[in-house]
Amino acid sequence: MERLQKVIAQAGVTSRRKAETLIEEGRVTVNGKMVTELGTKVDPHNDKVEVNGVPIDKEEPVYYLLYKPQGVLSSVEDHLDRRVVTDLIESEKRIYPVGRLDYDTSGLILLTNDGEFANVLMHPKYRIQKTYIAKIRGIPSRQNLKLLERGIKLEDGKTAPARVKLVKANNQKGTAIVEITIHEGKNRQVRRMMEAIGHPVEKLKREQYGFLTLRGLNAGEFRELKPHEVKKLRELAVT
């Protein structure tokens, strides 16, 4: 017997946290009866679990690394009919992105149908490093970069210390390339950090997620993660 929210997450429907919300909202039934208690346990092999009236089937987990282009949403659908990340991956499984990259940000994003795995990677207490390359307006001083390294106040709180490196400065164009590594996932965090020191981002790309890189991929391309990479990500998240 396993907890209902875990069974829903393992089926690839959503994360465990979101599954708990669905249960509390009365959108989950077990053998035809509505269940709203989070402690409910079910037999994943014999009990019939439905979410929003749709039966869940335990799927084999899949894990993808996608090079998201600019102009693609980190979502599974969009009411404005814009392209979403799942449009770029041919999969019969119900996959969804792990976290988000802004519409105008390109780079590395993971997709999976393993809700438990996604929940671990996105949980705030786990600290997976994410490295971005930003083209910014103006050339930041060493003093300003140190502000980011120490953590800078944003409207939703102070950021954790970041690793920051000035990669290139173009005095003629008045722009610079900066590499920044963070482990948090605040909304539009890198863009807001740069704005806070007076250097708005013109272009942003996530180059690395933990030990994973975009090596060998062009924008719009993807690959499956290898089993040892999935295992290493799990280990990285909880250490």
Secondary structure as UniProt FT lines:
FT   STRAND          2..3
FT   HELIX           4..10
FT   TURN            11..12
FT   HELIX           16..24
FT   TURN            25..26
FT   STRAND          28..30
FT   TURN            31..32
FT   STRAND          33..34
FT   TURN            38..39
FT   STRAND          41..42
FT   TURN            44..46
FT   STRAND          49..51
FT   TURN            52..53
FT   STRAND          54..55
FT   STRAND          63..68
FT   TURN            70..71
FT   TURN            79..80
FT   HELIX           85..88
FT   STRAND          96..97
FT   TURN            103..104
FT   STRAND          105..112
FT   HELIX           115..122
FT   TURN            124..125
FT   STRAND          130..137
FT   HELIX           142..150
FT   STRAND          153..154
FT   TURN            155..156
FT   STRAND          157..158
FT   STRAND          163..170
FT   TURN            171..174
FT   STRAND          175..182
FT   TURN            187..188
FT   HELIX           189..196
FT   TURN            197..198
FT   STRAND          201..209
FT   TURN            210..211
FT   STRAND          212..213
FT   TURN            215..216
FT   TURN            219..220
FT   STRAND          222..224
FT   HELIX           227..238
//
